[in-house]
Amino acid sequence: MCAMRLTGYADKFGVHPGDTIKFYVNTDGPAEYKAELVQMINGDTNPRGPGLIEKPLAADINKTYPGRKQVVHGGSYGYVPNCKALNVDSFTLQCWIWPTTPKTHPRYWKHGAQGLVTKWCDGRGYGLFINEEGCVEARINEHRIAMALPLRDHAWHFLAVTFDAATGNVVLYHEPQIQYALDPVIEPVRTNLRTVLKAEPIPLAIAAYVESLDGGPLAKSSLPAGIVFSGKYNGKIDSPRLCRKALSRFEIETMKLGAQPGLTERRNCGPTDALSEVIIGSWDFSAGIDTIAAKDLGPYGLDAPLVNCPTRAMTGHNWSGQNFDWKHAPKEYGAIHFHDDDVDDARWEVDFAWSVPADFKSRFYAVKLTTTEGDEDYIPFWVVPRVGEEQSKIAFMVPTISYMAYANEHVACNAGGAELFVYRVPIMQQQNMFLAEHREYGGSIYDTHTDGSGICLSSRLRPILSIRPKYDHFLAQAPWQYPADLHLIYWLETMGYDYDVITDEDVTYDGVARLENYNVIITGSHPEHNSGPQLDALHNYTQRGGRLMYMGADGWYWVHSYHPAYDGSGRGVVTEMRRCESGIRTWRADPGEYYHQGTGELGGMWRFRGRYLHSVAGVGMSSEGFDISSYFTRTPESNNPRVSWAFEGIDYDEKLGNFGLVGGGAAGLELDIVDTMLGSPPHTLAVATSAGRHTEAYLLVMEDFGFNQQGLDGTVHPRVRGDIAYHETPNGGACFSFSSIAYCGSLPWNNCDNNISRLTKNVLDRFAKDGPLPPPPAGAVRYRGRADYESPALETA
């Protein structure tokens, strides 16, 4: 068992000078902890580099605080607050379900009963459940009535239960939507109970049931607070209905139509006059797909808030397979997929807050948490200047969307082929082991839920233990994302540059206004996940004369959007991504479920939205491998007068980056190449390449080939390489792309005295100057088209 007794998060990623940022801390054992504000300069503990560098800063939050246990109330569900209409004598409950873990194997995780539609707690009330044996079960007070045959997983079933208080008659129905030739007929279960329904002051729950009312840590982080919901359901639910009468089988069938508001004389709200008189709730999950509330079309308007952001825009029981965009056929998307490990907000109580001084520098910061027993955690954040109050001409753009995509990744522990992927035994961090034991902290968009479906939503309002200094990722056995980007921050600090820090979250919301007052924008080492507004802003910035230094690889790959329902809680709270029919995927969305629930846009790769990174950075993703990193060598194009200034002080025959803190070289992990067929501007110069210097562990990305064959690895395939590239943009702008995730790991080598550092400095010095860049010499531009495109490796020969 791995104990991390100190964890925390902040309510913001980026905070403006003069604003306040709040911090939330869990102490599982320690009576107190110390908080200290630090500037983060380097987060890599590799002894071949500068080591961990953090600068303690004076702040009024630097003090010792009492500890308290705070717990994440994980798992998604909906609830309707208690009201008179829900406290029935007789009732009919019905819904469609598509269960994904009706019965699970005890080797994997503990499994109990799952709530479907319930107003039941501790033997009082009523509800529909899946019991421990995977069978449909109705609970009426302390009585449990179950079907004999279990539910089939990943299949639609219609369920209903009726209870007549006058006669005591109970009927339970389980009707699979698809019946196979040898399936047994599932007859309704009928029984008689002499009981009076006991009304409890608890909500009606969808996809859960109420376990208890208390004031403990779990109940405090619940919604509504003070109620512990248990039995979180895995699977889809469609069209729940509640009536205050025991309906006949024919009436149940009619009730599938649900509430049908119309301008009739009687203003009926049910599918018939009689059903209008008894209907209580008719929830239509196809309404308000972009919200976090389940719409009730019944007479009482019992809309159900949805907790922990279950997945919407999911195909329902009536999906025809003809429409694949939920906006074109919303009535076929009346299902919500709930998961027992969803999380949208830890909902912890604030432990302390800090008002950022108005003149505070824009930098990487963190609150360092420690105890006298040796516990430690960091809560990173960034101070970001307001638009129009920039502090420098250089801005580093933090790829927080990518940080969220990888947040709390479980792949190291859960992927059976991890050793084959990285060509060695993965080394786990304490965070990996802790997260494996605490699924309530949520996973990354690279993970699957406990039911095997892909995680497509990620929140920043939770402890994200992978965004930490000292954290080595299992793929690289070196820093990745946040700590890898600190390599670049260390270089900027060591070389004496003044710079601002902004985030891609800011660019998404503020647009080109967030960028236009800077001479140069520097990306992180791995800006893989991006929103459409962010890409619009970056493209417009370069076309208006801005300069872009693309410091990594695998950028502009996946389509992301922020869920608009959370904008009231701040910017960029929940990001969404759907993995569709291509790209490097750890899971794949089901047919018909490719469109985002928040914005309605098509998910998947930007490439398959007709938008290529090549058109902005001049390069795009080509390959990946995780054993060792290689190096670059210059091409003849590096001598072109348009770009030769970048190589001042570097001999033509030097190996560029045959050293580094990430895999031992500057060309590694993931690599980008110039490709005019995919949108690289035809005047792009490929000034250095790593072609021919990679191992069989490096493989061509799957979107670049149509069928599996031999010869797709780094020892033979010409596209398995990285190309350092340069091209000019209108109005004196330009882009310089370094095309490797490992590149920034070479910057700190030898105290930043190396040729990778020199190349980067030459580029940044030129890009940071005021005024447009000099135009290329007359006749210097040689356009490359499809017919004459070839690998830089061939030009070197």
C-alpha positions, 0 to 999 in steps of 0.5 A, spaced: 500 500 500 502 506 498 500 512 502 500 519 500 498 523 506 498 530 503 495 532 497 492 538 494 489 542 489 488 550 487 481 553 484 485 556 478 491 554 474 493 561 472 492 567 477 492 574 475 496 579 479 491 582 484 487 576 484 486 571 489 487 563 489 484 558 493 488 552 496 485 545 498 489 540 502 487 533 505 492 530 510 490 523 512 494 522 518 498 528 520 495 533 525 498 539 521 502 541 515 507 547 513 505 551 507 510 555 503 510 559 496 516 557 492 518 559 485 519 553 480 525 553 476 527 546 475 523 539 477 528 534 475 532 530 480 536 527 475 544 527 477 546 529 470 542 535 470 542 541 475 537 538 480 531 540 483 531 548 484 525 551 487 526 558 490 522 560 497 519 566 497 516 571 502 508 570 503 503 571 508 500 564 507 507 561 509 505 558 515 503 552 519 496 549 518 491 544 522 491 538 518 484 535 516 482 529 512 478 531 505 475 525 501 473 525 494 466 523 493 467 519 486 462 517 481 457 520 477 450 520 479 443 525 478 439 527 484 432 530 485 431 533 492 426 530 496 419 533 495 412 531 496 411 528 489 416 523 490 413 520 497 408 515 493 404 510 496 404 506 490 408 507 484 411 504 477 419 505 476 421 504 469 427 505 464 432 503 459 439 501 461 445 498 458 450 496 463 457 495 463 459 491 469 452 488 472 457 483 475 464 483 476 470 479 477 472 479 485 480 479 482 479 486 479 475 490 484 470 489 489 463 489 487 456 491 490 449 493 488 448 498 483 443 503 484 439 505 477 433 509 479 432 509 487 429 513 493 431 508 498 436 508 504 437 503 509 431 499 508 426 504 507 423 507 500 423 504 493 428 503 487 430 499 482 437 496 482 442 491 480 444 486 485 451 483 487 449 477 482 448 482 476 440 481 476 435 486 476 432 487 483 427 492 486 427 494 493 421 496 497 422 498 504 426 492 507 424 487 501 428 485 495 425 482 489 430 480 484 430 476 477 433 469 476 437 471 470 443 476 470 443 482 465 447 481 459 453 487 459 453 492 453 446 490 451 440 494 452 434 492 457 428 495 458 426 494 466 420 496 470 417 495 477 410 496 479 407 496 487 400 497 488 399 499 496 392 497 496 393 490 494 400 489 495 402 486 488 409 487 486 411 486 478 418 486 476 419 486 469 426 485 465 426 485 457 432 485 453 432 489 447 435 483 443 433 476 444 438 471 441 435 464 438 437 460 445 435 465 450 430 463 455 424 467 456 424 472 462 418 472 465 416 477 470 416 476 477 410 477 481 409 477 489 405 480 494 408 485 500 404 487 506 408 493 507 407 501 507 412 505 503 416 509 508 418 516 506 425 518 508 427 525 507 432 523 502 433 525 494 431 520 489 438 518 486 439 516 478 445 511 478 446 511 485 442 510 492 443 514 498 447 510 503 447 515 509 446 522 512 452 524 516 457 529 517 464 526 515 469 527 510 465 523 504 459 526 505 462 533 506 464 533 499 458 530 496 453 534 492 448 535 496 453 536 502 451 531 508 449 525 503 453 519 502 451 516 495 453 509 494 452 503 489 454 508 483 452 504 477 456 503 471 453 503 464 448 507 460 441 509 463 435 512 458 428 515 459 427 514 466 420 514 468 416 515 475 408 514 476 404 514 482 400 508 480 401 501 479 401 501 471 398 495 467 403 492 462 400 496 456 400 503 460 408 501 461 408 501 454 405 507 453 409 510 458 415 509 454 413 515 450 414 519 456 411 526 458 408 530 451 407 537 453 402 540 448 397 545 447 391 541 448 384 543 452 386 540 458 394 541 458 396 534 458 403 532 460 402 525 459 402 520 453 394 519 455 389 523 459 390 517 465 397 517 465 397 525 465 394 524 472 399 519 475 406 521 472 411 524 477 417 524 473 419 523 466 426 525 465 429 526 457 436 525 457 436 528 450 434 535 452 440 539 454 446 534 452 451 540 453 448 541 460 450 538 467 442 537 469 437 531 467 431 535 464 424 533 467 418 534 462 413 532 467 408 536 471 413 538 477 419 540 473 424 535 477 430 536 473 436 532 476 443 536 477 448 531 474 454 530 479 461 528 477 460 530 469 457 523 466 458 522 459 453 525 455 451 525 447 451 517 447 447 513 443 440 511 446 436 504 446 433 507 439 439 509 436 438 507 428 445 508 426 443 513 421 445 519 424 452 520 427 452 527 430 447 528 436 445 535 434 442 532 428 438 526 431 438 528 439 432 524 440 436 518 439 441 520 444 437 520 450 442 516 454 447 518 459 453 513 461 455 513 468 461 511 471 463 509 478 470 513 478 467 520 474 470 526 478 468 533 476 470 537 482 473 534 489 469 539 492 473 540 498 473 546 503 478 551 502 484 551 507 487 558 505 487 563 500 493 568 497 492 574 494 497 575 489 501 582 490 499 587 484 506 587 482 508 580 482 512 577 477 509 572 472 512 565 473 511 558 475 510 557 482 507 552 487 505 552 494 510 546 497 506 542 503 510 538 508 510 535 515 515 534 520 514 526 518 517 527 511 510 528 507 510 532 501 506 535 496 506 541 491 500 545 488 503 548 482 500 554 479 502 560 474 501 568 475 499 570 468 499 578 467 492 581 464 491 582 457 494 589 456 499 589 462 504 584 459 511 584 463 515 582 457 516 581 450 517 573 451 511 569 453 511 561 455 505 558 453 503 553 458 500 547 455 495 546 461 490 542 456 495 537 455 497 537 462 489 535 464 489 530 458 495 526 462 492 528 469 493 522 474 494 517 468 493 510 470 497 507 464 503 505 467 499 500 472 493 498 468 496 497 461 498 490 460 503 491 454 507 497 458 513 493 458 513 492 450 511 499 449 517 502 453 522 496 451 524 496 459 520 494 465 516 501 467 519 504 474 513 506 478 512 513 482 509 513 488 503 517 485 502 511 480 501 506 486 497 511 490 492 513 484 492 505 483 489 505 490 485 511 489 480 511 483 476 516 486 482 521 484 480 520 477 484 518 471 487 521 465 484 521 458 489 516 456 485 511 461 479 507 461 474 507 467 473 501 471 468 498 466 473 499 460 470 505 457 474 510 455 475 517 459 473 523 455 473 528 460 478 531 465 477 536 471 482 540 474 478 541 480 482 535 484 489 533 486 493 532 479 499 528 482 502 527 475 503 535 475 508 535 480 516 536 480 520 530 481 515 526 477 518 521 472 513 518 467 513 511 466 514 512 458 520 516 458 523 514 465 524 522 465 520 528 466 514 529 462 509 534 461 510 539 467 517 537 470 519 537 462 517 544 461 521 546 467 527 544 463 526 550 458 524 554 464 531 553 467 534 555 461 530 561 460 532 563 468 539 561 467 540 565 460 537 571 463 531 572 459 525 576 462 519 572 460 511 572 462 507 565 463 501 564 459 496 558 459 493 555 453 487 556 457 488 564 457 489 563 449 482 559 448 478 564 452 482 571 450 484 569 443 489 573 439 489 579 444 492 574 449 498 573 444 499 580 440 503 584 445 508 579 445 514 578 440 515 571 441 511 565 443 514 559 446 510 553 447 512 547 451 515 540 450 509 537 448 503 541 446 499 535 444 492 537 446 489 543 443 482 547 443 479 550 436 479 557 439 487 556 441 489 554 434 485 560 431 489 565 435 496 562 434 495 561 427 492 569 426 498 571 431 503 568 426 500 571 420 500 578 423 507 578 424 508 574 431 513 569 432 512 562 434 518 557 437 515 550 437 519 547 442 517 540 442 513 535 438 506 531 437 502 538 438 496 540 435 494 532 435 487 531 439 481 536 439 479 538 445 474 543 448 472 546 455 465 544 457 461 550 457 457 548 463 462 549 468 464 556 466 461 559 472 466 555 476 472 558 472 476 558 466 477 551 463 475 547 469 473 540 465 476 539 458 473 534 453 476 529 448 473 523 444 478 518 441 475 516 434 477 512 428 485 514 428 490 516 431 495 513 437 489 511 442 489 507 448 481 506 447 476 508 442 469 511 442 463 507 440 460 508 433 455 514 434 459 517 440 464 522 436 461 528 438 463 532 444 457 533 449 459 540 451 460 544 444 457 539 439 464 539 435 467 533 432 472 530 436 478 525 434 484 528 431 485 535 428 488 532 422 481 529 420 478 535 421 482 538 416 487 542 420 494 540 420 499 542 425 504 543 419 500 549 416 502 553 423 509 550 425 511 547 418 512 540 421 507 535 424 507 528 428 510 522 424 513 517 430 514 515 437 519 511 441 521 510 448 527 507 449 533 512 447 533 519 444 538 520 438 541 527 435 540 531 429 545 533 424 544 539 420 542 539 412 544 543 406 538 547 407 541 550 414 546 554 410 541 558 406 541 565 408 534 565 410 536 561 416 543 560 417 543 566 422 540 560 427 547 556 427 552 561 428 557 558 433 555 551 431 559 547 426 556 544 420 558 537 422 556 537 429 552 532 432 546 537 435 544 534 442 547 527 442 546 528 450 540 530 454 536 528 460 531 525 456 533 519 453 540 521 452 539 525 446 535 531 443 531 527 438 526 522 442 520 520 445 515 523 439 518 526 433 515 531 427 517 532 420 516 537 414 511 534 409 508 539 404 503 534 402 500 535 409 500 542 409 507 544 411 508 551 407 512 550 401 517 554 403 519 551 409 526 549 410 528 543 414 534 545 417 536 539 421 534 531 421 535 525 425 533 521 420 536 514 420 538 514 427 532 511 431 531 504 433 526 499 432 522 501 438 520 508 434 514 506 430 511 510 424 504 513 427 498 509 425 495 515 421 500 515 416 499 508 413 493 504 411 495 497 413 500 493 417 506 491 414 514 490 416 519 496 415 515 501 419 520 502 425 526 507 426 531 502 423 528 503 416 522 507 415 524 514 412 518 518 415 521 515 422 525 521 424 525 529 427 526 535 422 528 541 425 524 546 421 523 554 419 519 558 415 517 565 415 510 568 415 506 574 413 508 581 416 515 579 418 513 573 422 516 566 423 516 559 426 522 555 428 520 548 430 524 543 434 520 537 433 522 533 439 519 532 445 526 530 448 529 537 445 528 541 451 531 536 456 538 537 452 537 545 454 540 544 461 546 540 459 553 542 462 550 548 465 546 550 458 553 550 455 552 546 449 549 546 441 542 545 443 542 551 448 546 555 442 541 554 437 535 556 441 538 562 444 540 564 437 533 563 435 530 567 441 534 573 440 532 574 433 525 572 434 524 577 441 527 583 437 522 589 436 519 590 429 518 585 423 524 580 421 528 581 415 525 579 409 528 573 405 533 575 400 530 576 393 530 569 390 532 565 396 525 562 397 525 555 393 518 552 393 517 545 395 511 541 392 508 534 392 512 532 386 519 534 389 518 533 396 523 528 399 526 527 406 532 531 408 536 525 409 536 524 402 538 531 401 544 530 406 546 524 402 
